[in-house]
């Protein structure tokens, strides 16, 4: 399972992205929290295409 699929599953389980740090040519660190049970997770992602796919998913699934 790639990172994008893991993130989709985490969203299904109630986690939400609370922050991400993206460097231009490096890794992106993503921080998640489940506000129902107070669990938190962090993930590190590489690769431009994968980072863009994840950013778009987070943006589409964020509260407005």
Order of alpha helices (4+ residues) and beta strands (2+ residues): alpha-beta-beta-beta-alpha
